[in-house]
Amino acid sequence: MWRRVGLAFFVVLAVMGTHRAAAGAEILWDDWGVPHIYAQTEADLMSAWGWAQMHSHGSLLLEQIGIVRGRAAEYWGEAYLDSDRYVWTMGLPRLAARLAATDPGDSSFADGMNAYAAEHPDAFPEALRAALPITMEDILALALYDEFFNGMVVTPQSMAGLRDAFLAGEAVRDVTPDRGDKGSNGWAIGPARSARGHALLLANPHAPWPSLQEARHLLLYEAHLVLPAMNVYGAGLVGLPVLSFGFNDRLAWTVTSAPVFDFVDSYVLTLADGGYLLDGRVVAFDRHDEILRVRQDDGTFREEAVQVLRSVHGPVLAVRGERALAVAFPEPGPEEAETPQFWRMMEATDLDSFLASLQDQNLFAVNLLYADREGHIAYVLSGIFPDRPEGPYDWSGTLPGDTSAALWRGKLPFAMMPVVIDPESGYLQSANEPPHYAAGPAPLQLEGAPADWPQPTAWPRTRRSLTLLEQSGTVSAEDVERLKFDTRSGLADAVLDTVLEVGRQAGSPQAQRAVEVLASWDRRFDSDSVGAVVFAFWAMSYDASILGGSPFPADAYAVPFDPADPLGTPHGLADPARAVAGLEFAARAVQDTFGTLQVPWGAFVGFRVGERAFQGFGAPPEAFGVFSPNFAAPTPQGPLATVAGDTWVAVIELGDPVTARAVLSYGNATQAGDPHVGDQLEIYAAKSLRPVWRDRTEIEAHLERREQR
């Protein structure tokens, strides 16, 4: 079973290396809290990995298990009731049960979790222990929840928006594809652009930090897994027995999500005789009545009935009169649960076998970047993309639910996916945008792409990524590490000259004061950058979309974006008067807030994990065109604090041997009292990485403790 959990997320367990280990498994914990797990059998490895995850994240895991079961309100009260309703309405527990029934498989991973809980009865609050024991069906449900039901495809918030609009009688628009504001960066650099002649890979997932409570299920866990025929290092979602980003002795990979694609369609059904009309006949719903128990403060329970309906389109979100709203989105099916795709990915030793492993299209949509020791680099768009029929349909709005002609025909085959290998540019990149700019500023021509796919688009972060690569020439791993932490603002490069020009012409004293600060600003969002705060307040005034992390709209610029010139456009400002008003606003607001306009960015935005706190860098990447992200929120301590941004940052050089440096910004644990909660934050705040230890001698030299399982 644990193999099958690989159908969710961007999993690659890759091979190589031989180590001897005693019977069972040995866990070598290094002094950053990373478990290096050595075993002779897969079962022993998985058991030890489950044990390690409970040690580092057990309380978080138990809460998430209750949530994906749809029983969290029964365990912990009314605050979880909406979550329980959502997972049952969307059909998560039933889907997990169906997939689990196809192949019970090996339970070693869950067994290791339960063994840890049994041997450490005081490690978790008693209330959380209600979620024990954990089963592999729970792990499968967690994988589905993280990646399909509350991750990269749909979320409770997006589904609630569709439901509420329908119930209010408003026009229902599909979940709007966003720009990957909390997405990821990735680079693959070929030998011709590499200072030492080795391919390089930058893995840079952007995701929530532990302080973003509602998204803690998307935290990453760093690990090293070693079997006689496997030696893989990387990071994966907490609670899953797979690695999402990483490398082995032959190759490395990273992914960014592809949120700009439209994966969700809404259908309005006509109800009749207890079912719904389809092609002129009444079709019965797949109906399931679930009784939810809700724990009360006094320890008693109340019960609430939830009617779960499913049509051929997908789960039914709401019923209003004689109409119902159903939603279609990618869902793995039983045939996909049994696919060997991810084991072929695990066994890949070169580019051909790695590409072959992707043929089954069982991931949700990802931009995949690859590099290997042979010097190959590759970009692949892969995953479950809907194969929509031709016809007069508005795929961004509601669709007729009474005709099978509007149903998806399945998923697109891998043969239709863009694949770029060893491009002339010498590099490949992704910042969540469509594939067009993967190999450089000249857009790729996607011949035969479906009509519903997005047109060439380079978001501000993409343009900054391309600029850095185009300007860098030949680079070393050390250069990639430095460039990764670049905070120069593409928005400032596009508009600041205009702002300064119109500001100098204005007679307003406030505008002149703001101009004076901005003229000497380095156009970066480093912790010591004076002027970044004034610019941020100016941008918020000029266009409020910045407040939501979105870029300026096209009509904000004097010269809009041109797909043929992604590095030179957009630029200038369409409304000089509004630019002056923004300067006046920024001068007043910053002066009133800080008592001066000479405010370094780090005094406004900070990093905080537990008791550890440092001045911050980076900014909302699409809003300001910054490669290093930082999504921050107010805190009682004063400065804004990061709630999402860089997570596991790694620079991997595919030499012999493969070497890497990495940092997990918020540390490799969330368990209360664990010394590794936030212990890597100081390294991250210094814009640095730490060595990755894969050689056993190196690991032993940095050993915190040893466990035999």
LUMSEZA-41047 format. One line per 10 residues: for each residue z, x, y of C-alpha. Coordinates in steps of 0.02 Angstrom, whole numbers. Layout:
N
Z:X:Y  ...
This chain:
709
0:0:0  44:134:126  -132:200:111  -199:32:163  -98:31:323  -230:154:378  -345:6:414  -252:-10:578  -266:115:719  -358:279:729
-293:359:572  -343:527:504  -236:620:377  -335:777:348  -331:913:218  -311:1098:187  -177:1225:154  -65:1255:3  125:1267:5  251:1265:-134
394:1142:-121  539:1091:-231  540:925:-323  553:783:-200  520:832:-19  589:957:102  605:915:287  614:1061:406  669:996:576  618:1113:715
714:1130:877  605:998:963  649:868:833  480:876:745  491:848:557  387:969:452  380:882:283  333:978:125  307:886:-40  210:899:-203
165:715:-215  108:583:-92  252:469:-143  382:602:-103  296:641:62  293:459:114  474:431:67  528:581:170  421:525:316  499:353:314
671:436:310  625:547:458  561:402:562  722:305:535  822:457:586  727:474:750  687:292:792  784:180:675  854:54:800  682:32:880
603:10:709  725:-123:650  697:-225:807  508:-213:787  518:-265:604  612:-423:654  479:-459:786  328:-440:672  410:-549:539  426:-688:667
612:-695:628  684:-602:778  761:-761:854  847:-793:689  923:-620:691  958:-596:877  944:-758:973  845:-862:1098  776:-713:1194  656:-681:1050
595:-859:1024  435:-843:1125  391:-687:1026  419:-779:861  311:-925:918  172:-804:965  164:-707:802  163:-868:699  35:-954:812  -80:-804:797
-53:-797:609  16:-621:596  145:-646:457  23:-743:349  -115:-615:374  3:-473:328  57:-568:173  -124:-598:119  -170:-417:143  -14:-358:52
-54:-473:-94  -222:-387:-122  -137:-227:-181  53:-208:-186  29:-19:-194  162:111:-170  319:70:-70  381:248:-44  370:245:146  477:88:161
592:150:23  626:306:125  672:200:276  790:93:173  868:246:93  909:318:263  988:154:319  1091:144:159  1154:323:174  1192:305:360
1276:134:375  1344:171:548  1182:237:622  1125:68:690  1211:-79:772  1265:-206:643  1156:-342:720  998:-238:693  1038:-215:509  990:-398:485
810:-336:474  848:-235:316  776:-206:190  605:-155:253  453:-188:144  277:-119:148  221:-292:200  328:-268:355  245:-99:388  74:-178:370
125:-318:490  188:-187:613  21:-96:606  -75:-257:637  41:-305:780  32:-136:865  -156:-123:861  -232:-296:850  -103:-428:899  -8:-338:1037
-100:-180:1078  -282:-141:1108  -365:-309:1068  -254:-453:1124  -76:-467:1190  49:-610:1204  19:-610:1392  -170:-623:1378  -159:-764:1250  -31:-856:1357
-151:-847:1503  -289:-931:1402  -169:-1063:1336  -93:-1106:1504  -262:-1121:1590  -324:-1238:1453  -167:-1347:1459  -181:-1357:1649  -360:-1416:1637  -423:-1261:1726
-578:-1161:1684  -538:-1045:1540  -609:-871:1556  -596:-746:1417  -475:-603:1422  -555:-495:1555  -601:-324:1489  -502:-200:1594  -535:-20:1641  -412:60:1522
-287:91:1662  -159:140:1531  -289:214:1414  -319:395:1370  -417:552:1409  -505:661:1283  -615:815:1289  -713:909:1155  -784:1075:1215  -913:1172:1114
-916:1360:1081  -1046:1391:1217  -922:1330:1348  -770:1411:1266  -707:1580:1324  -665:1638:1146  -813:1553:1062  -708:1422:974  -724:1235:994  -581:1158:1094
-507:983:1091  -395:899:1220  -295:751:1155  -217:653:1298  -165:475:1252  -94:371:1395  32:243:1337  202:166:1378  360:269:1396  524:209:1319
579:131:1484  442:-1:1469  543:-111:1353  408:-238:1313  289:-104:1251  405:12:1154  309:-28:995  171:86:1061  277:244:1068  215:398:975
301:508:846  254:689:815  253:755:637  184:888:519  137:835:342  104:959:202  46:929:23  -41:1050:-95  -209:985:-30  -158:930:146
-91:1013:302  -103:898:452  -10:897:618  -14:765:754  61:606:822  54:424:771  134:260:818  318:247:777  342:154:614  170:186:539
137:310:397  -18:379:482  -65:501:620  -172:439:763  -212:606:846  -207:778:770  -287:919:673  -292:1008:507  -356:1178:452  -538:1131:480
-555:1000:616  -469:902:754  -490:729:827  -428:618:965  -467:443:1022  -467:335:1177  -469:147:1169  -623:51:1224  -552:-95:1324  -708:-120:1429
-792:-209:1283  -771:-397:1263  -687:-433:1097  -616:-607:1129  -704:-775:1133  -629:-946:1169  -693:-1104:1085  -657:-1283:1136  -643:-1394:983  -667:-1582:974
-529:-1661:869  -566:-1798:744  -473:-1876:597  -340:-1740:592  -469:-1601:597  -610:-1544:711  -797:-1573:721  -916:-1438:664  -1102:-1467:640  -1076:-1655:639
-939:-1663:507  -750:-1659:511  -672:-1498:452  -488:-1486:409  -379:-1358:496  -291:-1225:397  -122:-1300:438  50:-1224:415  216:-1291:476  345:-1157:505
530:-1190:539  604:-1058:652  791:-1030:649  866:-980:816  1035:-895:820  1155:-966:949  1289:-872:1043  1425:-945:932  1340:-885:773  1267:-1053:724
1082:-1091:713  965:-1221:779  793:-1254:707  627:-1270:793  465:-1323:710  304:-1231:749  139:-1305:690  16:-1167:655  -167:-1218:657  -319:-1112:619
-502:-1159:628  -653:-1061:568  -655:-983:742  -478:-915:734  -301:-967:781  -278:-1124:887  -182:-1084:1046  -160:-1259:1116  -203:-1443:1097  -236:-1557:1246
-283:-1737:1210  -438:-1738:1099  -475:-1555:1129  -405:-1392:1059  -427:-1210:1109  -461:-1083:972  -486:-898:997  -590:-771:901  -543:-587:902  -560:-443:778
-446:-464:630  -448:-355:474  -484:-451:315  -431:-420:135  -593:-329:95  -554:-208:236  -377:-182:173  -447:-109:13  -575:6:92  -559:193:61
-619:233:237  -463:320:295  -442:418:136  -619:482:161  -566:529:337  -415:617:264  -524:712:143  -655:762:272  -681:948:286  -834:951:398
-934:845:518  -1042:760:386  -896:702:282  -801:649:437  -944:541:500  -966:468:325  -784:416:329  -817:302:478  -953:198:398  -845:49:352
-802:8:534  -621:-41:502  -541:24:662  -521:-77:818  -641:-10:948  -612:172:993  -701:316:1075  -678:457:950  -693:641:997  -707:775:864
-713:966:853  -714:1085:706  -705:1269:658  -893:1273:628  -915:1246:814  -973:1065:808  -915:935:931  -951:749:918  -925:584:1005  -925:421:907
-898:242:962  -820:158:810  -729:1:761  -741:-186:737  -866:-252:865  -916:-436:855  -1094:-472:804  -1130:-617:920  -1278:-732:892  -1420:-753:1014
-1417:-911:1116  -1376:-988:1285  -1193:-944:1277  -1076:-880:1412  -972:-759:1313  -854:-736:1460  -807:-920:1464  -771:-1057:1339  -894:-1088:1200  -939:-1247:1105
-828:-1260:953  -931:-1398:871  -1078:-1291:815  -1080:-1147:691  -1226:-1074:791  -1098:-1002:914  -992:-916:779  -988:-729:759  -1100:-665:621  -976:-532:571
-954:-355:637  -1086:-234:695  -1132:-98:570  -1094:85:600  -1281:118:613  -1279:32:784  -1141:142:854  -1179:281:978  -1154:454:902  -1176:613:1004
-1170:783:918  -1171:954:1002  -1245:898:1169  -1335:1015:1288  -1193:997:1414  -1079:1089:1293  -943:958:1309  -898:779:1271  -771:672:1363  -697:499:1365
-582:413:1488  -597:238:1411  -763:200:1495  -919:142:1400  -1010:281:1306  -1144:316:1435  -1060:468:1515  -987:545:1357  -1099:699:1368  -1110:724:1556
-1160:641:1720  -1335:595:1657  -1306:425:1574  -1350:408:1390  -1481:279:1347  -1405:163:1217  -1562:99:1134  -1540:-68:1047  -1364:-97:1113  -1306:-279:1105
-1334:-380:1263  -1147:-413:1282  -1104:-227:1293  -1059:-160:1466  -1185:-73:1577  -1166:110:1630  -1000:122:1720  -898:274:1772  -725:224:1830  -634:339:1953
-542:432:1814  -706:458:1722  -785:532:1878  -639:651:1898  -651:701:1714  -837:738:1733  -809:834:1894  -677:945:1814  -790:985:1667  -945:1012:1772
-855:1129:1891  -755:1226:1762  -894:1326:1677  -831:1424:1527  -650:1384:1486  -509:1447:1376  -374:1343:1296  -262:1399:1439  -389:1333:1564  -397:1165:1475
-207:1154:1483  -213:1188:1670  -355:1066:1702  -270:929:1604  -131:925:1733  -252:914:1881  -194:783:2007  -332:792:2138  -380:619:2199  -560:567:2176
-528:422:2293  -472:542:2429  -628:647:2403  -733:490:2422  -652:413:2577  -531:530:2664  -659:613:2777  -706:441:2843  -523:393:2864  -489:550:2965
-644:525:3072  -607:345:3120  -422:383:3138  -454:523:3263  -560:404:3366  -424:272:3372  -305:267:3518  -155:213:3414  -10:339:3411  36:281:3235
-140:313:3173  -139:486:3252  24:530:3166  -45:477:2998  -205:576:3028  -104:731:3067  -17:721:2898  -172:676:2799  -277:814:2878  -165:946:2801
-141:857:2634  -209:949:2482  -280:785:2413  -170:803:2260  -29:702:2186  80:851:2139  267:838:2159  262:946:2316  106:865:2392  148:808:2569
27:673:2624  5:587:2456  135:455:2502  49:417:2668  -119:405:2579  -48:289:2447  23:173:2578  -142:179:2673  -240:134:2515  -123:-11:2478
-155:-79:2651  -344:-53:2645  -362:-147:2480  -221:-231:2387  -306:-205:2218  -225:-33:2219  -56:-117:2194  -113:-178:2022  -178:-8:1972  -360:-59:1997
-490:40:2094  -564:-13:2259  -698:-146:2234  -880:-98:2262  -887:-182:2432  -746:-72:2498  -864:77:2508  -1004:113:2630  -1107:181:2485  -1073:94:2319
-1073:172:2146  -1244:225:2083  -1253:246:1892  -1382:383:1917  -1263:482:2029  -1087:461:1959  -1021:618:2043  -1090:582:2217  -1049:397:2230  -964:293:2290
-910:363:2459  -869:313:2637  -786:151:2693  -870:-13:2735  -737:-69:2860  -682:67:2983  -571:-54:3080  -474:-95:2923  -457:91:2889  -375:116:3059
-259:-31:3031  -212:47:2864  -164:210:2950  -52:116:3071  29:22:2929  56:180:2826  136:272:2972  258:131:3006  300:96:2823  328:277:2772
428:316:2929  537:163:2904  564:201:2719  592:389:2723  630:428:2907  483:549:2911  299:558:2864  323:731:2788  369:661:2617  324:756:2456
256:646:2318  398:696:2201  525:618:2320  435:452:2294  395:460:2107  503:538:1971  513:563:1784  667:495:1697  713:484:1513  895:448:1479
999:562:1588  858:686:1616  765:668:1781  635:773:1873  517:752:2018  354:674:1964  168:706:1981  13:603:1947  -35:429:2004  -117:269:1938
-279:350:1878  -407:214:1914  -329:168:2080  -333:346:2147  -459:434:2034  -327:552:1963  -348:634:1792  -160:648:1763  -90:471:1755  75:403:1816
123:220:1815  292:203:1897  414:63:1937  567:49:2049  734:109:1983  915:91:2043  920:280:2066  797:277:2211  626:353:2171  500:258:2069
507:313:1886  366:329:1761  350:186:1637  181:236:1565  65:385:1570  46:547:1473  124:543:1301  71:670:1167  -34:799:1260  -114:932:1149
-240:1071:1172  -311:1129:1006  -419:1283:979  -524:1277:820  -518:1461:777  -456:1545:617  -319:1496:609  -319:1336:711  -191:1349:852  -119:1220:970
2:1187:1111  73:1015:1143  208:913:1228  274:738:1194  330:693:1368  477:579:1324  534:677:1171  523:643:985  667:520:969  736:359:1043
891:344:935  1050:340:1040  1137:508:1038  990:604:968  974:769:1064  785:753:1067  783:598:1177  691:666:1329  714:849:1283  531:891:1316
530:810:1487  570:973:1578  419:1057:1498  309:911:1545  376:904:1724  329:1088:1740  149:1040:1692  159:1144:1535  143:1132:1346  244:1213:1207
182:1305:1051  145:1199:898  218:1276:740  124:1250:577  153:1416:490  310:1405:385  373:1572:448  361:1509:627  446:1347:581  590:1438:495
611:1544:652  636:1385:754  734:1285:627  864:1159:682  909:1098:508  842:1075:332  849:920:223  805:898:40  745:726:-9
